[in-house]
C-alpha cells in the first residue's frame, strides 16, 4: 500500500503481553489518499488490509483523535 505516513505495532506486542508462538503482530497506521480520490466519490476513511492490519485516512485519523478514541 502506498501513501502510508505512519505505521505502528499495536495490541499484545505493543503492550508486552504477547505469548511467544501464539500471539500475532497487529498493525495500524495512517495514510493519505491522492487528490483525485479526495475530490471525487472515492474517499475511503479506513482500509482493512487483513484482520491484523488497518489504516485510517488522515481525515478519519484526526476525527478519532478529536473524539479521544484510543484505537
mmCIF file of the N, C-alpha and C atoms, coordinates in Angstrom:
data_MODEL
# 
_entry.id   MODEL 
# 
loop_
_atom_site.group_PDB 
_atom_site.id 
_atom_site.type_symbol 
_atom_site.label_atom_id 
_atom_site.label_alt_id 
_atom_site.label_comp_id 
_atom_site.label_asym_id 
_atom_site.label_entity_id 
_atom_site.label_seq_id 
_atom_site.pdbx_PDB_ins_code 
_atom_site.Cartn_x 
_atom_site.Cartn_y 
_atom_site.Cartn_z 
_atom_site.occupancy 
_atom_site.B_iso_or_equiv 
_atom_site.pdbx_formal_charge 
_atom_site.auth_seq_id 
_atom_site.auth_comp_id 
_atom_site.auth_asym_id 
_atom_site.auth_atom_id 
_atom_site.pdbx_PDB_model_num 
ATOM 1   N N  . UNK A 1 1  ? 0.848   -1.179  0.000  1.00 0.00 ? 1  UNK A N  1 
ATOM 2   C CA . UNK A 1 1  ? 0.000   0.000   0.000  1.00 0.00 ? 1  UNK A CA 1 
ATOM 3   C C  . UNK A 1 1  ? 0.887   1.232   0.000  1.00 0.00 ? 1  UNK A C  1 
ATOM 4   N N  . UNK A 1 2  ? 0.593   2.176   -0.865 1.00 0.00 ? 2  UNK A N  1 
ATOM 5   C CA . UNK A 1 2  ? 1.396   3.390   -0.916 1.00 0.00 ? 2  UNK A CA 1 
ATOM 6   C C  . UNK A 1 2  ? 0.724   4.518   -0.153 1.00 0.00 ? 2  UNK A C  1 
ATOM 7   N N  . UNK A 1 3  ? 1.445   5.583   0.058  1.00 0.00 ? 3  UNK A N  1 
ATOM 8   C CA . UNK A 1 3  ? 0.989   6.779   0.761  1.00 0.00 ? 3  UNK A CA 1 
ATOM 9   C C  . UNK A 1 3  ? 0.805   6.576   2.262  1.00 0.00 ? 3  UNK A C  1 
ATOM 10  N N  . UNK A 1 4  ? 1.443   5.569   2.841  1.00 0.00 ? 4  UNK A N  1 
ATOM 11  C CA . UNK A 1 4  ? 1.399   5.382   4.287  1.00 0.00 ? 4  UNK A CA 1 
ATOM 12  C C  . UNK A 1 4  ? 2.336   6.409   4.914  1.00 0.00 ? 4  UNK A C  1 
ATOM 13  N N  . UNK A 1 5  ? 1.811   7.157   5.889  1.00 0.00 ? 5  UNK A N  1 
ATOM 14  C CA . UNK A 1 5  ? 2.644   8.159   6.542  1.00 0.00 ? 5  UNK A CA 1 
ATOM 15  C C  . UNK A 1 5  ? 2.997   7.768   7.977  1.00 0.00 ? 5  UNK A C  1 
ATOM 16  N N  . UNK A 1 6  ? 2.324   6.737   8.499  1.00 0.00 ? 6  UNK A N  1 
ATOM 17  C CA . UNK A 1 6  ? 2.620   6.271   9.858  1.00 0.00 ? 6  UNK A CA 1 
ATOM 18  C C  . UNK A 1 6  ? 2.130   4.832   9.979  1.00 0.00 ? 6  UNK A C  1 
ATOM 19  N N  . UNK A 1 7  ? 2.951   3.980   10.557 1.00 0.00 ? 7  UNK A N  1 
ATOM 20  C CA . UNK A 1 7  ? 2.585   2.576   10.776 1.00 0.00 ? 7  UNK A CA 1 
ATOM 21  C C  . UNK A 1 7  ? 3.147   2.150   12.122 1.00 0.00 ? 7  UNK A C  1 
ATOM 22  N N  . UNK A 1 8  ? 2.308   1.498   12.940 1.00 0.00 ? 8  UNK A N  1 
ATOM 23  C CA . UNK A 1 8  ? 2.742   1.109   14.279 1.00 0.00 ? 8  UNK A CA 1 
ATOM 24  C C  . UNK A 1 8  ? 2.252   -0.299  14.609 1.00 0.00 ? 8  UNK A C  1 
ATOM 25  N N  . UNK A 1 9  ? 2.999   -0.957  15.466 1.00 0.00 ? 9  UNK A N  1 
ATOM 26  C CA . UNK A 1 9  ? 2.574   -2.250  16.003 1.00 0.00 ? 9  UNK A CA 1 
ATOM 27  C C  . UNK A 1 9  ? 1.655   -1.960  17.181 1.00 0.00 ? 9  UNK A C  1 
ATOM 28  N N  . UNK A 1 10 ? 0.507   -2.630  17.211 1.00 0.00 ? 10 UNK A N  1 
ATOM 29  C CA . UNK A 1 10 ? -0.474  -2.433  18.280 1.00 0.00 ? 10 UNK A CA 1 
ATOM 30  C C  . UNK A 1 10 ? -0.821  -3.780  18.907 1.00 0.00 ? 10 UNK A C  1 
ATOM 31  N N  . UNK A 1 11 ? -1.662  -3.749  19.909 1.00 0.00 ? 11 UNK A N  1 
ATOM 32  C CA . UNK A 1 11 ? -2.121  -4.990  20.529 1.00 0.00 ? 11 UNK A CA 1 
ATOM 33  C C  . UNK A 1 11 ? -1.113  -5.561  21.521 1.00 0.00 ? 11 UNK A C  1 
ATOM 34  N N  . UNK A 1 12 ? -1.168  -6.868  21.682 1.00 0.00 ? 12 UNK A N  1 
ATOM 35  C CA . UNK A 1 12 ? -0.359  -7.532  22.711 1.00 0.00 ? 12 UNK A CA 1 
ATOM 36  C C  . UNK A 1 12 ? 1.138   -7.319  22.519 1.00 0.00 ? 12 UNK A C  1 
ATOM 37  N N  . UNK A 1 13 ? 1.587   -7.213  21.269 1.00 0.00 ? 13 UNK A N  1 
ATOM 38  C CA . UNK A 1 13 ? 3.013   -6.969  21.025 1.00 0.00 ? 13 UNK A CA 1 
ATOM 39  C C  . UNK A 1 13 ? 3.444   -5.623  21.597 1.00 0.00 ? 13 UNK A C  1 
ATOM 40  N N  . UNK A 1 14 ? 2.617   -4.609  21.449 1.00 0.00 ? 14 UNK A N  1 
ATOM 41  C CA . UNK A 1 14 ? 2.985   -3.278  21.949 1.00 0.00 ? 14 UNK A CA 1 
ATOM 42  C C  . UNK A 1 14 ? 2.806   -3.153  23.463 1.00 0.00 ? 14 UNK A C  1 
ATOM 43  N N  . UNK A 1 15 ? 1.905   -3.956  24.038 1.00 0.00 ? 15 UNK A N  1 
ATOM 44  C CA . UNK A 1 15 ? 1.675   -3.906  25.485 1.00 0.00 ? 15 UNK A CA 1 
ATOM 45  C C  . UNK A 1 15 ? 2.658   -4.776  26.259 1.00 0.00 ? 15 UNK A C  1 
ATOM 46  N N  . UNK A 1 16 ? 3.411   -5.627  25.535 1.00 0.00 ? 16 UNK A N  1 
ATOM 47  C CA . UNK A 1 16 ? 4.341   -6.532  26.200 1.00 0.00 ? 16 UNK A CA 1 
ATOM 48  C C  . UNK A 1 16 ? 3.661   -7.740  26.805 1.00 0.00 ? 16 UNK A C  1 
ATOM 49  N N  . UNK A 1 17 ? 2.456   -8.056  26.311 1.00 0.00 ? 17 UNK A N  1 
ATOM 50  C CA . UNK A 1 17 ? 1.720   -9.209  26.849 1.00 0.00 ? 17 UNK A CA 1 
ATOM 51  C C  . UNK A 1 17 ? 1.619   -10.353 25.842 1.00 0.00 ? 17 UNK A C  1 
ATOM 52  N N  . UNK A 1 18 ? 2.405   -10.288 24.785 1.00 0.00 ? 18 UNK A N  1 
ATOM 53  C CA . UNK A 1 18 ? 2.357   -11.318 23.752 1.00 0.00 ? 18 UNK A CA 1 
ATOM 54  C C  . UNK A 1 18 ? 2.910   -12.633 24.284 1.00 0.00 ? 18 UNK A C  1 
ATOM 55  N N  . UNK A 1 19 ? 2.325   -13.718 23.823 1.00 0.00 ? 19 UNK A N  1 
ATOM 56  C CA . UNK A 1 19 ? 2.779   -15.061 24.180 1.00 0.00 ? 19 UNK A CA 1 
ATOM 57  C C  . UNK A 1 19 ? 3.538   -15.619 22.988 1.00 0.00 ? 19 UNK A C  1 
ATOM 58  N N  . UNK A 1 20 ? 4.782   -15.984 23.209 1.00 0.00 ? 20 UNK A N  1 
ATOM 59  C CA . UNK A 1 20 ? 5.634   -16.458 22.123 1.00 0.00 ? 20 UNK A CA 1 
ATOM 60  C C  . UNK A 1 20 ? 5.008   -17.672 21.438 1.00 0.00 ? 20 UNK A C  1 
ATOM 61  N N  . UNK A 1 21 ? 4.937   -17.598 20.126 1.00 0.00 ? 21 UNK A N  1 
ATOM 62  C CA . UNK A 1 21 ? 4.383   -18.690 19.337 1.00 0.00 ? 21 UNK A CA 1 
ATOM 63  C C  . UNK A 1 21 ? 2.873   -18.675 19.209 1.00 0.00 ? 21 UNK A C  1 
ATOM 64  N N  . UNK A 1 22 ? 2.190   -17.815 19.962 1.00 0.00 ? 22 UNK A N  1 
ATOM 65  C CA . UNK A 1 22 ? 0.722   -17.765 19.917 1.00 0.00 ? 22 UNK A CA 1 
ATOM 66  C C  . UNK A 1 22 ? 0.186   -16.403 19.478 1.00 0.00 ? 22 UNK A C  1 
ATOM 67  N N  . UNK A 1 23 ? 0.894   -15.343 19.818 1.00 0.00 ? 23 UNK A N  1 
ATOM 68  C CA . UNK A 1 23 ? 0.403   -14.004 19.509 1.00 0.00 ? 23 UNK A CA 1 
ATOM 69  C C  . UNK A 1 23 ? 0.867   -13.561 18.123 1.00 0.00 ? 23 UNK A C  1 
ATOM 70  N N  . UNK A 1 24 ? -0.054  -12.958 17.395 1.00 0.00 ? 24 UNK A N  1 
ATOM 71  C CA . UNK A 1 24 ? 0.293   -12.426 16.082 1.00 0.00 ? 24 UNK A CA 1 
ATOM 72  C C  . UNK A 1 24 ? 0.744   -10.972 16.229 1.00 0.00 ? 24 UNK A C  1 
ATOM 73  N N  . UNK A 1 25 ? 1.111   -10.356 15.120 1.00 0.00 ? 25 UNK A N  1 
ATOM 74  C CA . UNK A 1 25 ? 1.509   -8.956  15.126 1.00 0.00 ? 25 UNK A CA 1 
ATOM 75  C C  . UNK A 1 25 ? 0.426   -8.152  14.411 1.00 0.00 ? 25 UNK A C  1 
ATOM 76  N N  . UNK A 1 26 ? -0.124  -7.169  15.103 1.00 0.00 ? 26 UNK A N  1 
ATOM 77  C CA . UNK A 1 26 ? -1.176  -6.314  14.555 1.00 0.00 ? 26 UNK A CA 1 
ATOM 78  C C  . UNK A 1 26 ? -0.586  -4.949  14.236 1.00 0.00 ? 26 UNK A C  1 
ATOM 79  N N  . UNK A 1 27 ? -1.037  -4.379  13.110 1.00 0.00 ? 27 UNK A N  1 
ATOM 80  C CA . UNK A 1 27 ? -0.569  -3.065  12.674 1.00 0.00 ? 27 UNK A CA 1 
ATOM 81  C C  . UNK A 1 27 ? -1.736  -2.123  12.477 1.00 0.00 ? 27 UNK A C  1 
ATOM 82  N N  . UNK A 1 28 ? -1.539  -0.868  12.832 1.00 0.00 ? 28 UNK A N  1 
ATOM 83  C CA . UNK A 1 28 ? -2.467  0.206   12.491 1.00 0.00 ? 28 UNK A CA 1 
ATOM 84  C C  . UNK A 1 28 ? -1.628  1.369   12.001 1.00 0.00 ? 28 UNK A C  1 
ATOM 85  N N  . UNK A 1 29 ? -2.239  2.184   11.141 1.00 0.00 ? 29 UNK A N  1 
ATOM 86  C CA . UNK A 1 29 ? -1.482  3.294   10.606 1.00 0.00 ? 29 UNK A CA 1 
ATOM 87  C C  . UNK A 1 29 ? -2.371  4.352   9.993  1.00 0.00 ? 29 UNK A C  1 
ATOM 88  N N  . UNK A 1 30 ? -1.714  5.338   9.400  1.00 0.00 ? 30 UNK A N  1 
ATOM 89  C CA . UNK A 1 30 ? -2.386  6.484   8.775  1.00 0.00 ? 30 UNK A CA 1 
ATOM 90  C C  . UNK A 1 30 ? -1.870  6.589   7.348  1.00 0.00 ? 30 UNK A C  1 
ATOM 91  N N  . UNK A 1 31 ? -2.780  6.864   6.428  1.00 0.00 ? 31 UNK A N  1 
ATOM 92  C CA . UNK A 1 31 ? -2.382  7.035   5.033  1.00 0.00 ? 31 UNK A CA 1 
ATOM 93  C C  . UNK A 1 31 ? -3.050  8.274   4.449  1.00 0.00 ? 31 UNK A C  1 
ATOM 94  N N  . UNK A 1 32 ? -2.510  8.745   3.332  1.00 0.00 ? 32 UNK A N  1 
ATOM 95  C CA . UNK A 1 32 ? -3.081  9.892   2.626  1.00 0.00 ? 32 UNK A CA 1 
ATOM 96  C C  . UNK A 1 32 ? -3.591  9.428   1.272  1.00 0.00 ? 32 UNK A C  1 
ATOM 97  N N  . UNK A 1 33 ? -4.832  9.757   0.978  1.00 0.00 ? 33 UNK A N  1 
ATOM 98  C CA . UNK A 1 33 ? -5.370  9.474   -0.346 1.00 0.00 ? 33 UNK A CA 1 
ATOM 99  C C  . UNK A 1 33 ? -4.875  10.533  -1.319 1.00 0.00 ? 33 UNK A C  1 
ATOM 100 N N  . UNK A 1 34 ? -4.813  10.187  -2.589 1.00 0.00 ? 34 UNK A N  1 
ATOM 101 C CA . UNK A 1 34 ? -4.394  11.185  -3.567 1.00 0.00 ? 34 UNK A CA 1 
ATOM 102 C C  . UNK A 1 34 ? -5.538  12.163  -3.837 1.00 0.00 ? 34 UNK A C  1 
ATOM 103 N N  . UNK A 1 35 ? -5.213  13.290  -4.439 1.00 0.00 ? 35 UNK A N  1 
ATOM 104 C CA . UNK A 1 35 ? -6.191  14.364  -4.657 1.00 0.00 ? 35 UNK A CA 1 
ATOM 105 C C  . UNK A 1 35 ? -7.374  13.924  -5.498 1.00 0.00 ? 35 UNK A C  1 
ATOM 106 N N  . UNK A 1 36 ? -7.147  13.118  -6.524 1.00 0.00 ? 36 UNK A N  1 
ATOM 107 C CA . UNK A 1 36 ? -8.248  12.671  -7.376 1.00 0.00 ? 36 UNK A CA 1 
ATOM 108 C C  . UNK A 1 36 ? -9.295  11.893  -6.581 1.00 0.00 ? 36 UNK A C  1 
ATOM 109 N N  . UNK A 1 37 ? -8.838  11.037  -5.691 1.00 0.00 ? 37 UNK A N  1 
ATOM 110 C CA . UNK A 1 37 ? -9.778  10.266  -4.868 1.00 0.00 ? 37 UNK A CA 1 
ATOM 111 C C  . UNK A 1 37 ? -10.506 11.162  -3.870 1.00 0.00 ? 37 UNK A C  1 
ATOM 112 N N  . UNK A 1 38 ? -9.797  12.113  -3.285 1.00 0.00 ? 38 UNK A N  1 
ATOM 113 C CA . UNK A 1 38 ? -10.410 13.015  -2.302 1.00 0.00 ? 38 UNK A CA 1 
ATOM 114 C C  . UNK A 1 38 ? -11.460 13.920  -2.923 1.00 0.00 ? 38 UNK A C  1 
ATOM 115 N N  . UNK A 1 39 ? -11.232 14.352  -4.160 1.00 0.00 ? 39 UNK A N  1 
ATOM 116 C CA . UNK A 1 39 ? -12.151 15.278  -4.816 1.00 0.00 ? 39 UNK A CA 1 
ATOM 117 C C  . UNK A 1 39 ? -13.298 14.581  -5.538 1.00 0.00 ? 39 UNK A C  1 
ATOM 118 N N  . UNK A 1 40 ? -13.262 13.273  -5.569 1.00 0.00 ? 40 UNK A N  1 
ATOM 119 C CA . UNK A 1 40 ? -14.341 12.522  -6.218 1.00 0.00 ? 40 UNK A CA 1 
ATOM 120 C C  . UNK A 1 40 ? -15.097 11.747  -5.143 1.00 0.00 ? 40 UNK A C  1 
ATOM 121 N N  . UNK A 1 41 ? -15.791 10.726  -5.571 1.00 0.00 ? 41 UNK A N  1 
ATOM 122 C CA . UNK A 1 41 ? -16.534 9.893   -4.620 1.00 0.00 ? 41 UNK A CA 1 
ATOM 123 C C  . UNK A 1 41 ? -15.704 8.694   -4.175 1.00 0.00 ? 41 UNK A C  1 
ATOM 124 N N  . UNK A 1 42 ? -14.389 8.785   -4.295 1.00 0.00 ? 42 UNK A N  1 
ATOM 125 C CA . UNK A 1 42 ? -13.516 7.670   -3.954 1.00 0.00 ? 42 UNK A CA 1 
ATOM 126 C C  . UNK A 1 42 ? -12.927 7.717   -2.559 1.00 0.00 ? 42 UNK A C  1 
ATOM 127 N N  . UNK A 1 43 ? -13.448 8.596   -1.691 1.00 0.00 ? 43 UNK A N  1 
ATOM 128 C CA . UNK A 1 43 ? -12.896 8.708   -0.337 1.00 0.00 ? 43 UNK A CA 1 
ATOM 129 C C  . UNK A 1 43 ? -13.118 7.420   0.437  1.00 0.00 ? 43 UNK A C  1 
ATOM 130 N N  . UNK A 1 44 ? -12.048 6.914   1.053  1.00 0.00 ? 44 UNK A N  1 
ATOM 131 C CA . UNK A 1 44 ? -12.122 5.733   1.921  1.00 0.00 ? 44 UNK A CA 1 
ATOM 132 C C  . UNK A 1 44 ? -11.538 6.120   3.261  1.00 0.00 ? 44 UNK A C  1 
ATOM 133 N N  . UNK A 1 45 ? -12.357 6.127   4.284  1.00 0.00 ? 45 UNK A N  1 
ATOM 134 C CA . UNK A 1 45 ? -11.879 6.561   5.594  1.00 0.00 ? 45 UNK A CA 1 
ATOM 135 C C  . UNK A 1 45 ? -11.025 5.516   6.283  1.00 0.00 ? 45 UNK A C  1 
ATOM 136 N N  . UNK A 1 46 ? -11.160 4.254   5.862  1.00 0.00 ? 46 UNK A N  1 
ATOM 137 C CA . UNK A 1 46 ? -10.419 3.180   6.516  1.00 0.00 ? 46 UNK A CA 1 
ATOM 138 C C  . UNK A 1 46 ? -10.188 2.063   5.514  1.00 0.00 ? 46 UNK A C  1 
ATOM 139 N N  . UNK A 1 47 ? -8.999  1.471   5.577  1.00 0.00 ? 47 UNK A N  1 
ATOM 140 C CA . UNK A 1 47 ? -8.700  0.322   4.734  1.00 0.00 ? 47 UNK A CA 1 
ATOM 141 C C  . UNK A 1 47 ? -8.253  -0.818  5.641  1.00 0.00 ? 47 UNK A C  1 
ATOM 142 N N  . UNK A 1 48 ? -8.942  -1.936  5.546  1.00 0.00 ? 48 UNK A N  1 
ATOM 143 C CA . UNK A 1 48 ? -8.573  -3.136  6.284  1.00 0.00 ? 48 UNK A CA 1 
ATOM 144 C C  . UNK A 1 48 ? -7.837  -4.052  5.317  1.00 0.00 ? 48 UNK A C  1 
ATOM 145 N N  . UNK A 1 49 ? -6.514  -4.079  5.413  1.00 0.00 ? 49 UNK A N  1 
ATOM 146 C CA . UNK A 1 49 ? -5.710  -4.914  4.530  1.00 0.00 ? 49 UNK A CA 1 
ATOM 147 C C  . UNK A 1 49 ? -5.926  -6.378  4.879  1.00 0.00 ? 49 UNK A C  1 
ATOM 148 N N  . UNK A 1 50 ? -5.832  -6.692  6.155  1.00 0.00 ? 50 UNK A N  1 
ATOM 149 C CA . UNK A 1 50 ? -6.142  -8.015  6.698  1.00 0.00 ? 50 UNK A CA 1 
ATOM 150 C C  . UNK A 1 50 ? -6.815  -7.774  8.043  1.00 0.00 ? 50 UNK A C  1 
ATOM 151 N N  . UNK A 1 51 ? -7.173  -8.853  8.731  1.00 0.00 ? 51 UNK A N  1 
ATOM 152 C CA . UNK A 1 51 ? -7.776  -8.660  10.056 1.00 0.00 ? 51 UNK A CA 1 
ATOM 153 C C  . UNK A 1 51 ? -6.764  -8.111  11.062 1.00 0.00 ? 51 UNK A C  1 
ATOM 154 N N  . UNK A 1 52 ? -5.491  -8.173  10.712 1.00 0.00 ? 52 UNK A N  1 
ATOM 155 C CA . UNK A 1 52 ? -4.432  -7.700  11.601 1.00 0.00 ? 52 UNK A CA 1 
ATOM 156 C C  . UNK A 1 52 ? -3.769  -6.407  11.143 1.00 0.00 ? 52 UNK A C  1 
ATOM 157 N N  . UNK A 1 53 ? -4.275  -5.801  10.058 1.00 0.00 ? 53 UNK A N  1 
ATOM 158 C CA . UNK A 1 53 ? -3.634  -4.602  9.519  1.00 0.00 ? 53 UNK A CA 1 
ATOM 159 C C  . UNK A 1 53 ? -4.689  -3.624  9.012  1.00 0.00 ? 53 UNK A C  1 
ATOM 160 N N  . UNK A 1 54 ? -4.768  -2.455  9.662  1.00 0.00 ? 54 UNK A N  1 
ATOM 161 C CA . UNK A 1 54 ? -5.771  -1.436  9.343  1.00 0.00 ? 54 UNK A CA 1 
ATOM 162 C C  . UNK A 1 54 ? -5.101  -0.074  9.219  1.00 0.00 ? 54 UNK A C  1 
ATOM 163 N N  . UNK A 1 55 ? -5.556  0.693   8.220  1.00 0.00 ? 55 UNK A N  1 
ATOM 164 C CA . UNK A 1 55 ? -5.047  2.049   8.009  1.00 0.00 ? 55 UNK A CA 1 
ATOM 165 C C  . UNK A 1 55 ? -6.208  3.021   7.940  1.00 0.00 ? 55 UNK A C  1 
ATOM 166 N N  . UNK A 1 56 ? -6.021  4.196   8.569  1.00 0.00 ? 56 UNK A N  1 
ATOM 167 C CA . UNK A 1 56 ? -7.033  5.246   8.570  1.00 0.00 ? 56 UNK A CA 1 
ATOM 168 C C  . UNK A 1 56 ? -6.559  6.403   7.703  1.00 0.00 ? 56 UNK A C  1 
ATOM 169 N N  . UNK A 1 57 ? -7.462  6.960   6.906  1.00 0.00 ? 57 UNK A N  1 
ATOM 170 C CA . UNK A 1 57 ? -7.140  8.140   6.115  1.00 0.00 ? 57 UNK A CA 1 
ATOM 171 C C  . UNK A 1 57 ? -6.942  9.296   7.083  1.00 0.00 ? 57 UNK A C  1 
ATOM 172 N N  . UNK A 1 58 ? -6.119  10.259  6.744  1.00 0.00 ? 58 UNK A N  1 
ATOM 173 C CA . UNK A 1 58 ? -5.748  11.350  7.658  1.00 0.00 ? 58 UNK A CA 1 
ATOM 174 C C  . UNK A 1 58 ? -6.969  12.022  8.269  1.00 0.00 ? 58 UNK A C  1 
ATOM 175 N N  . UNK A 1 59 ? -7.977  12.314  7.468  1.00 0.00 ? 59 UNK A N  1 
ATOM 176 C CA . UNK A 1 59 ? -9.174  12.989  7.995  1.00 0.00 ? 59 UNK A CA 1 
ATOM 177 C C  . UNK A 1 59 ? -9.827  12.140  9.084  1.00 0.00 ? 59 UNK A C  1 
ATOM 178 N N  . UNK A 1 60 ? -9.972  10.841  8.838  1.00 0.00 ? 60 UNK A N  1 
ATOM 179 C CA . UNK A 1 60 ? -10.588 9.949   9.830  1.00 0.00 ? 60 UNK A CA 1 
ATOM 180 C C  . UNK A 1 60 ? -9.710  9.836   11.071 1.00 0.00 ? 60 UNK A C  1 
ATOM 181 N N  . UNK A 1 61 ? -8.412  9.773   10.879 1.00 0.00 ? 61 UNK A N  1 
ATOM 182 C CA . UNK A 1 61 ? -7.487  9.711   11.999 1.00 0.00 ? 61 UNK A CA 1 
ATOM 183 C C  . UNK A 1 61 ? -7.652  10.936  12.906 1.00 0.00 ? 61 UNK A C  1 
ATOM 184 N N  . UNK A 1 62 ? -7.759  12.118  12.304 1.00 0.00 ? 62 UNK A N  1 
ATOM 185 C CA . UNK A 1 62 ? -7.943  13.335  13.090 1.00 0.00 ? 62 UNK A CA 1 
ATOM 186 C C  . UNK A 1 62 ? -9.282  13.346  13.819 1.00 0.00 ? 62 UNK A C  1 
ATOM 187 N N  . UNK A 1 63 ? -10.328 12.785  13.188 1.00 0.00 ? 63 UNK A N  1 
ATOM 188 C CA . UNK A 1 63 ? -11.627 12.672  13.861 1.00 0.00 ? 63 UNK A CA 1 
ATOM 189 C C  . UNK A 1 63 ? -11.513 11.758  15.082 1.00 0.00 ? 63 UNK A C  1 
ATOM 190 N N  . UNK A 1 64 ? -10.794 10.657  14.941 1.00 0.00 ? 64 UNK A N  1 
ATOM 191 C CA . UNK A 1 64 ? -10.602 9.735   16.066 1.00 0.00 ? 64 UNK A CA 1 
ATOM 192 C C  . UNK A 1 64 ? -9.824  10.407  17.192 1.00 0.00 ? 64 UNK A C  1 
ATOM 193 N N  . UNK A 1 65 ? -8.795  11.173  16.829 1.00 0.00 ? 65 UNK A N  1 
ATOM 194 C CA . UNK A 1 65 ? -8.040  11.911  17.849 1.00 0.00 ? 65 UNK A CA 1 
ATOM 195 C C  . UNK A 1 65 ? -8.911  12.925  18.582 1.00 0.00 ? 65 UNK A C  1 
ATOM 196 N N  . UNK A 1 66 ? -9.713  13.638  17.823 1.00 0.00 ? 66 UNK A N  1 
ATOM 197 C CA . UNK A 1 66 ? -10.570 14.671  18.400 1.00 0.00 ? 66 UNK A CA 1 
ATOM 198 C C  . UNK A 1 66 ? -11.581 14.090  19.386 1.00 0.00 ? 66 UNK A C  1 
ATOM 199 N N  . UNK A 1 67 ? -12.074 12.890  19.100 1.00 0.00 ? 67 UNK A N  1 
ATOM 200 C CA . UNK A 1 67 ? -13.070 12.274  19.965 1.00 0.00 ? 67 UNK A CA 1 
ATOM 201 C C  . UNK A 1 67 ? -12.440 11.501  21.120 1.00 0.00 ? 67 UNK A C  1 
ATOM 202 N N  . UNK A 1 68 ? -11.104 11.443  21.167 1.00 0.00 ? 68 UNK A N  1 
ATOM 203 C CA . UNK A 1 68 ? -10.433 10.737  22.255 1.00 0.00 ? 68 UNK A CA 1 
ATOM 204 C C  . UNK A 1 68 ? -10.483 9.231   22.096 1.00 0.00 ? 68 UNK A C  1 
ATOM 205 N N  . UNK A 1 69 ? -10.680 8.757   20.882 1.00 0.00 ? 69 UNK A N  1 
ATOM 206 C CA . UNK A 1 69 ? -10.747 7.316   20.617 1.00 0.00 ? 69 UNK A CA 1 
ATOM 207 C C  . UNK A 1 69 ? -9.348  6.710   20.729 1.00 0.00 ? 69 UNK A C  1 
ATOM 208 N N  . UNK A 1 70 ? -9.131  5.792   21.665 1.00 0.00 ? 70 UNK A N  1 
ATOM 209 C CA . UNK A 1 70 ? -7.786  5.250   21.865 1.00 0.00 ? 70 UNK A CA 1 
ATOM 210 C C  . UNK A 1 70 ? -7.306  4.321   20.750 1.00 0.00 ? 70 UNK A C  1 
ATOM 211 N N  . UNK A 1 71 ? -8.198  3.867   19.889 1.00 0.00 ? 71 UNK A N  1 
ATOM 212 C CA . UNK A 1 71 ? -7.744  2.962   18.826 1.00 0.00 ? 71 UNK A CA 1 
ATOM 213 C C  . UNK A 1 71 ? -7.129  3.749   17.718 1.00 0.00 ? 71 UNK A C  1 
# 
